[in-house]
Amino acid sequence: MLEARLKAGFRWPTIRACNGATFVKDGWRQVPLGREAEAKANEYLEVRMVGELPAEAAAAPKADEIPIDEEAAELAVAYGIDLGVREGPGAVVPTRTKGITLARVKDAIKSKCADLGCTEEAMAASVVHGVDLAAVEPGEDGIVTISEVLLAAGIDPDA
């Protein structure tokens, strides 16, 4: 199992890394399974191998080998969701056993829409028509709808 802690010279007492795990200066913390390479590459962490890898580590998919549900992948493309993003709005966090599922992609879409202040239909339309949602003026309610996206694309929504 891999453990990590903050390097002594780091300015802050804690850091969040490896998909949200908290690391401190004064103690070793276990690196989440599948995040070993990320921990080793982090310039603020020192890492060490302790004991043998747990049995589930051998069975756990590596970060670049995560299974992706075919329908989830199609939906992600339709909504412009990057399946490689693991943190923040629109992040797709794979399940431990099934990888990236349709439910996880739907959660990512809702999260990104909430962050951008738009409806799901507006988000899909922005991908189809190549419209940057950040540049679209929201409606009176402060939400970007499909109508505003179509207008930004030069399409009459009432046609």
C-alpha positions as CSV (number, residue, x, y, z in Angstrom):
1,M,0.0,0.0,0.0
2,L,1.2,3.5,-0.8
3,E,1.2,6.2,1.8
4,A,1.9,9.9,1.4
5,R,2.4,13.1,3.5
6,L,3.2,16.7,2.8
7,K,6.8,17.6,2.4
8,A,8.2,19.6,5.3
9,G,8.7,22.8,3.4
10,F,5.1,23.1,2.1
11,R,3.5,26.4,3.2
12,W,0.1,25.0,4.3
13,P,-0.6,22.4,7.0
14,T,-2.8,20.3,4.7
15,I,-3.5,19.6,1.0
16,R,-6.2,17.8,-0.9
17,A,-5.0,15.6,-3.7
18,C,-5.6,12.2,-5.3
19,N,-9.3,12.7,-5.8
20,G,-10.0,14.6,-2.6
21,A,-7.8,12.8,0.0
22,T,-6.4,15.1,2.7
23,F,-2.6,14.8,3.4
24,V,-0.8,16.5,6.3
25,K,2.8,17.1,7.3
26,D,2.8,15.3,10.6
27,G,1.4,11.9,9.5
28,W,1.3,9.4,6.8
29,R,-2.0,8.8,5.1
30,Q,-3.0,6.0,2.7
31,V,-3.2,7.0,-1.0
32,P,-6.6,6.0,-2.5
33,L,-6.5,2.9,-4.7
34,G,-5.8,3.7,-8.3
35,R,-4.3,7.1,-7.4
36,E,-0.7,6.0,-6.7
37,A,0.7,7.5,-9.9
38,E,-1.0,10.9,-9.1
39,A,0.5,10.8,-5.6
40,K,4.0,10.0,-6.9
41,A,3.8,12.8,-9.5
42,N,2.6,15.4,-6.9
43,E,5.5,17.8,-6.1
44,Y,4.2,18.5,-2.6
45,L,3.9,14.9,-1.4
46,E,6.5,12.5,-0.3
47,V,5.4,8.9,-0.7
48,R,6.4,5.5,0.7
49,M,5.4,1.9,0.1
50,V,4.2,0.1,3.2
51,G,3.6,-3.6,3.4
52,E,1.9,-5.5,0.6
53,L,-0.9,-4.2,-1.6
54,P,-4.3,-5.1,-0.4
55,A,-6.1,-7.8,-2.4
56,E,-8.6,-5.3,-3.9
57,A,-5.7,-3.2,-5.2
58,A,-4.8,-6.0,-7.7
59,A,-8.5,-6.1,-8.8
60,A,-9.1,-2.4,-8.9
61,P,-8.8,-0.8,-12.3
62,K,-6.0,1.6,-12.9
63,A,-7.0,5.2,-13.6
64,D,-6.5,4.8,-17.4
65,E,-8.3,1.4,-17.4
66,I,-11.6,2.4,-15.8
67,P,-14.5,0.7,-17.5
68,I,-17.0,3.1,-19.2
69,D,-20.6,2.3,-19.9
70,E,-21.3,2.8,-23.6
71,E,-24.5,4.7,-23.1
72,A,-22.7,6.9,-20.5
73,A,-20.0,7.7,-23.0
74,E,-22.5,8.7,-25.7
75,L,-24.3,11.0,-23.2
76,A,-21.1,12.5,-22.0
77,V,-20.2,13.4,-25.6
78,A,-23.7,14.9,-26.3
79,Y,-23.3,17.2,-23.3
80,G,-19.7,18.0,-23.6
81,I,-18.6,16.2,-20.4
82,D,-14.9,15.3,-20.2
83,L,-14.7,11.8,-18.7
84,G,-11.2,12.6,-17.5
85,V,-12.2,15.3,-15.1
86,R,-12.5,13.9,-11.5
87,E,-13.0,17.1,-9.5
88,G,-15.2,20.2,-9.7
89,P,-18.4,20.9,-11.6
90,G,-19.0,18.4,-14.3
91,A,-16.6,15.9,-12.7
92,V,-17.3,12.2,-13.4
93,V,-16.2,10.1,-10.4
94,P,-16.2,6.4,-11.3
95,T,-17.7,3.9,-9.0
96,R,-15.2,1.5,-7.4
97,T,-16.6,-1.6,-9.1
98,K,-18.5,-0.5,-12.3
99,G,-16.3,2.4,-13.4
100,I,-18.1,5.3,-15.2
101,T,-21.8,4.6,-15.2
102,L,-24.8,6.4,-16.8
103,A,-25.9,7.6,-13.4
104,R,-22.5,9.2,-12.7
105,V,-22.5,11.0,-16.0
106,K,-26.1,12.3,-15.4
107,D,-24.9,13.6,-12.0
108,A,-22.0,15.3,-13.7
109,I,-24.4,17.0,-16.2
110,K,-26.6,18.3,-13.4
111,S,-23.5,19.6,-11.5
112,K,-22.1,21.4,-14.5
113,C,-25.5,22.9,-15.4
114,A,-25.9,24.2,-11.9
115,D,-22.4,25.7,-12.0
116,L,-23.0,27.3,-15.4
117,G,-26.5,28.4,-14.6
118,C,-28.2,26.7,-17.6
119,T,-30.7,24.0,-18.3
120,E,-29.6,20.6,-19.5
121,E,-31.3,21.3,-22.9
122,A,-29.2,24.5,-23.2
123,M,-26.0,22.6,-22.4
124,A,-26.7,20.0,-25.1
125,A,-27.7,22.6,-27.7
126,S,-24.5,24.6,-26.9
127,V,-22.4,21.4,-27.8
128,V,-24.4,20.8,-31.0
129,H,-24.2,24.4,-32.2
130,G,-20.7,25.2,-30.9
131,V,-21.9,28.0,-28.6
132,D,-19.8,28.9,-25.5
133,L,-22.3,29.0,-22.6
134,A,-20.2,31.5,-20.7
135,A,-20.8,34.0,-23.5
136,V,-24.6,33.5,-23.6
137,E,-26.7,36.2,-22.0
138,P,-29.1,34.5,-19.5
139,G,-32.8,35.1,-19.6
140,E,-34.8,37.2,-17.2
141,D,-34.7,34.5,-14.5
142,G,-30.9,34.4,-14.7
143,I,-30.8,30.9,-16.3
144,V,-29.5,30.2,-19.8
145,T,-32.2,28.2,-21.7
146,I,-32.2,26.5,-25.1
147,S,-33.8,29.7,-26.5
148,E,-30.8,31.9,-25.5
149,V,-28.4,29.3,-26.9
150,L,-30.2,29.1,-30.2
151,L,-30.3,32.9,-30.5
152,A,-26.5,33.0,-29.8
153,A,-26.1,30.5,-32.6
154,G,-28.0,32.7,-35.0
155,I,-31.1,30.5,-35.0
156,D,-34.6,31.7,-34.4
157,P,-36.0,29.6,-31.5
158,D,-39.6,30.3,-32.6
159,A,-39.0,29.0,-36.2
